[in-house]
Amino acid sequence: MRGCCGGVTYFLWKTFYKSVSLSLRLLAFPRIISPMSLKIEEVQHIAKLAKLDLSEDEIARYREQLSDILDHIAKLNELDTSGISPMANAVVGASPLRADEARPSLPREKLLQNAPDAEKGQFKVPSVFGEKKK
């Protein structure tokens, strides 16, 4: 979906996917999802969550695209998956984990030698929220 309209579609889709994904996980019976069409207000809300300022044409286009995605999810929920065990990865052993064991790390001085700013043996980073406290 990135190629269609650049990053806007990607961020809109990402926000929409997160909200649909959360909704699907919260449902006790995922097969109750039926084909539906999103309302303009719902698309505007999703765009607001993604911090996007969309034109009326974009809202109409995304309403259609996101509704198609929901319809596709509804079709997928019609499949009988009772004989399929849940899995976290489609490829067995795709991400093997190493043993979690303590091992020596670099000395603090060596880690901080290239830091742009350090204080009291820690990286000092610019304030992210609000004013800098004095």
trRosetta pair geometry for C-beta under 8 A, 3 or more apart (Angstrom, degrees):
i j d omega theta_ij theta_ji phi_ij phi_ji
1 4 5.8 -36 -169 9 57 120
1 9 4.9 -139 152 141 98 121
1 10 6.4 154 96 -83 97 58
1 13 5.2 105 87 -47 155 158
1 65 7.8 111 -132 177 124 139
2 6 7.2 -7 -179 -163 68 19
2 7 7.2 7 -146 -90 88 41
2 9 6.5 -180 -111 78 29 108
2 10 4.8 26 -101 -67 82 114
4 9 5.1 64 68 -35 111 168
5 8 5.2 -53 119 60 110 109
5 9 4.5 117 53 -31 96 111
5 58 7.5 128 -165 -126 167 106
6 9 6.9 127 66 15 41 91
6 10 7.6 -83 132 2 43 104
7 10 5.2 -59 -151 39 47 116
7 11 6.0 38 157 -17 80 105
8 11 6.2 -61 -149 39 27 103
8 12 6.2 24 156 -16 65 111
8 52 6.1 108 -149 -139 89 132
8 54 7.6 127 -175 -96 127 92
8 58 7.3 -52 145 -154 143 140
9 12 5.7 -58 -144 41 30 110
9 13 5.9 30 157 -19 66 110
9 62 7.6 -166 -118 -100 74 102
9 65 7.9 -38 -143 113 107 167
10 13 5.8 -59 -147 39 25 109
10 14 6.1 28 154 -24 64 108
11 14 5.4 -48 -141 34 32 115
11 15 6.4 31 159 -15 64 103
11 50 4.9 132 144 -173 97 123
11 52 6.3 150 100 -62 122 122
12 15 6.1 -57 -151 38 28 107
12 16 6.2 26 152 -16 64 111
12 46 6.6 73 -160 131 80 110
12 47 6.3 -13 -116 -98 103 72
12 50 5.4 -153 -96 43 48 173
12 52 6.0 -35 -75 2 93 164
12 54 7.8 59 -89 -71 135 134
12 62 5.7 -72 158 -137 154 140
12 66 7.8 -99 146 -65 108 121
13 16 5.6 -59 -144 42 30 111
13 17 5.9 34 157 -25 68 108
13 66 7.9 -164 -105 -92 65 91
14 17 5.7 -51 -143 34 26 113
14 18 6.6 28 155 -20 60 103
14 50 7.2 120 69 -116 89 118
15 18 5.8 -52 -151 32 31 111
15 19 6.7 21 155 -11 63 106
15 46 5.6 143 112 -175 116 82
15 47 7.9 141 75 -91 150 23
15 49 5.0 150 -170 101 133 108
15 50 3.8 -116 -22 -69 152 102
16 19 6.0 -63 -152 40 31 104
16 20 6.1 24 155 -13 69 109
16 46 5.2 29 -82 -160 83 140
16 66 5.4 -119 -146 -127 157 121
16 69 7.3 89 133 75 134 153
17 20 5.8 -57 -141 43 30 106
17 21 5.7 34 158 -24 66 111
18 21 5.7 -54 -140 37 26 114
18 22 6.3 26 159 -18 62 106
19 22 5.8 -51 -145 36 31 110
19 23 6.3 33 154 -20 63 106
19 46 6.8 -119 20 -113 149 97
19 49 7.4 79 -50 89 130 169
20 23 5.5 -56 -148 37 33 113
20 24 6.2 32 155 -20 67 105
20 69 7.6 -111 -52 126 170 117
20 70 7.2 -145 -116 -95 134 83
20 73 6.9 -141 178 -65 133 168
21 24 5.9 -54 -147 35 29 109
21 25 6.5 25 155 -16 63 107
22 25 5.9 -58 -149 38 31 109
22 26 6.3 25 156 -17 66 111
23 26 5.9 -63 -147 39 29 107
23 27 6.6 37 155 -33 64 102
24 27 5.9 -47 -151 19 32 115
24 30 5.8 43 -161 -125 82 112
24 33 7.6 -21 -104 -50 88 143
24 73 7.5 -112 -82 -174 132 134
27 30 5.0 117 94 -86 126 59
27 32 6.8 -153 -168 43 131 107
27 33 7.5 -65 -91 -47 174 97
29 32 5.0 69 103 -20 103 110
30 33 6.6 -19 178 -6 61 109
30 77 5.6 -140 136 -130 90 118
31 77 5.1 167 -116 164 52 106
31 78 7.4 103 -144 -90 93 38
33 70 7.5 -134 178 -174 117 85
33 73 6.2 -48 131 118 152 101
33 74 4.9 -136 121 -100 95 77
33 77 5.2 117 52 9 108 164
34 74 5.7 63 -161 -138 18 136
35 70 7.3 122 -144 117 47 89
35 71 4.5 34 -132 -121 94 85
35 74 4.8 -150 -65 69 58 161
35 75 7.9 41 -74 -46 100 78
36 67 6.9 -119 104 -145 58 88
36 70 5.7 -55 58 127 87 138
36 71 7.4 -163 36 -72 45 72
36 74 7.5 135 1 -50 77 143
37 63 7.6 45 178 163 86 96
37 67 4.6 14 -132 -138 58 141
38 42 4.6 -123 -170 80 98 131
38 43 5.6 105 129 -50 131 90
38 63 5.3 -142 79 -150 106 77
38 66 5.5 0 -1 97 149 112
38 67 4.9 -135 7 -73 86 89
38 70 7.0 136 -45 -3 96 146
39 42 4.7 101 57 0 78 101
39 43 7.4 -147 95 -1 45 84
39 63 7.9 -70 130 -139 12 121
40 43 5.8 -57 -154 37 35 110
40 44 6.3 36 149 -20 68 107
40 59 6.2 54 -150 153 87 123
40 60 7.8 -17 -109 -85 101 61
40 63 6.2 -36 -96 -88 56 146
41 44 5.6 -53 -147 37 32 113
41 45 6.4 37 152 -23 65 104
42 45 5.6 -50 -148 33 32 113
42 46 6.5 33 152 -18 64 103
42 63 8.0 107 71 -121 92 91
43 46 5.6 -50 -147 36 34 112
43 47 6.3 36 152 -19 65 106
43 54 7.9 -74 143 67 102 156
43 59 5.3 128 114 -160 131 82
43 62 5.5 137 -156 99 125 106
43 63 4.6 -78 -50 -81 152 83
43 66 6.5 163 -103 37 98 145
44 47 5.6 -53 -147 38 32 113
44 48 6.3 37 151 -24 64 103
44 54 7.7 -139 -111 51 63 117
44 59 6.4 9 -71 -131 78 129
45 48 5.5 -50 -149 32 32 114
45 49 6.6 35 151 -20 63 102
46 49 5.7 -52 -152 34 33 113
46 50 6.5 20 152 -7 65 108
46 62 8.0 -151 83 143 128 130
46 66 7.3 141 55 -119 170 167
47 50 5.7 -63 -147 47 32 104
47 52 4.4 -91 -165 69 84 102
47 53 7.7 120 159 -86 118 15
47 54 4.9 -84 -140 -2 153 123
47 59 7.1 -67 -30 -101 151 89
47 62 7.4 106 -67 88 110 161
48 51 7.3 29 -177 -80 34 35
48 52 7.7 -97 -65 46 21 65
54 58 4.1 -129 -167 92 101 124
54 59 5.0 128 117 -58 127 80
54 62 6.9 -59 -149 9 159 140
55 58 4.7 96 51 7 75 102
55 59 7.1 -136 95 -6 40 87
56 59 5.6 -52 -147 35 32 114
56 60 6.5 33 154 -19 64 105
57 60 5.8 -55 -151 36 30 110
57 61 6.3 28 153 -16 65 108
58 61 5.6 -55 -144 40 32 110
58 62 6.0 25 159 -13 68 109
59 62 6.0 -58 -140 43 26 105
59 63 6.1 36 155 -28 63 106
60 63 5.6 -50 -148 29 28 116
60 64 6.8 26 154 -15 60 104
61 64 6.0 -59 -158 35 31 109
61 65 6.3 24 151 -14 67 110
62 65 5.5 -54 -139 42 37 110
62 66 5.7 31 163 -15 72 109
63 66 6.3 -57 -138 42 22 103
63 67 6.1 25 158 -20 60 112
64 67 5.8 -58 -146 37 25 112
64 68 6.5 29 154 -22 62 105
65 68 5.7 -54 -154 31 31 113
65 69 6.7 33 149 -20 63 102
66 69 5.4 -46 -151 31 39 115
66 70 6.6 41 150 -18 65 100
67 70 5.6 -51 -151 36 35 112
67 71 6.4 39 149 -21 65 103
68 71 5.5 -51 -149 35 34 114
68 72 6.4 36 151 -21 65 103
69 72 5.6 -53 -151 34 33 113
69 73 6.5 35 150 -20 65 102
70 73 5.5 -50 -149 34 35 113
70 74 6.5 39 150 -21 65 102
71 74 5.5 -51 -152 33 34 114
71 75 6.6 36 149 -19 64 101
72 75 5.6 -50 -152 33 35 112
72 76 6.5 37 150 -19 65 103
73 76 5.6 -52 -150 35 34 113
73 77 6.5 36 151 -22 65 104
74 77 5.7 -54 -151 33 32 113
74 78 7.2 42 148 -30 60 97
75 78 5.7 -46 -162 17 39 116
76 79 6.0 -35 -172 4 47 115
80 83 7.4 39 134 10 96 92
81 84 4.7 -61 -167 41 78 116
87 90 6.8 111 106 -86 133 39
89 92 7.5 146 94 -86 103 26
89 94 4.9 -142 162 36 141 126
89 95 6.6 -171 -87 14 162 101
90 94 7.7 43 64 -30 58 148
91 94 3.8 88 85 -64 107 119
93 96 5.6 5 -163 -60 78 98
97 100 7.7 -10 152 -46 115 89
106 110 4.8 -110 171 83 110 123
106 111 5.2 132 99 -57 120 92
107 110 4.8 89 64 7 85 105
107 111 7.2 -154 95 -7 44 88
108 111 5.6 -58 -150 36 34 113
108 112 6.2 16 160 -7 69 113
108 121 5.6 6 164 -161 143 101
109 112 6.2 -68 -144 46 27 101
109 113 6.5 48 155 -53 64 95
110 113 5.8 -31 -148 -4 31 119
111 115 7.6 36 133 -40 66 112
112 115 4.8 -40 -156 4 61 127
112 118 4.5 64 -164 -102 119 159
112 121 7.1 -121 -44 -151 157 45
112 122 8.0 -142 -97 -141 128 2
112 123 7.0 -156 -113 -75 88 67
115 118 4.6 86 87 -53 140 104
115 123 5.3 -146 -138 -116 138 82
115 124 7.6 106 154 27 126 71
117 123 7.5 82 83 -170 66 59
117 124 4.1 -75 121 69 102 109
117 125 7.7 161 70 -72 111 29
118 121 7.3 10 171 -123 111 10
118 122 6.6 165 -158 80 78 33
118 123 6.0 -53 -105 -108 77 36
118 124 5.8 174 -112 -1 17 94
119 122 6.3 -30 70 61 63 82
119 124 4.5 62 5 -64 104 126
125 128 7.9 6 125 -40 113 95
127 130 6.9 -75 158 75 127 62
127 131 7.3 11 117 141 160 20
127 132 4.7 -163 -11 -91 146 74
127 133 7.7 145 -99 3 140 72
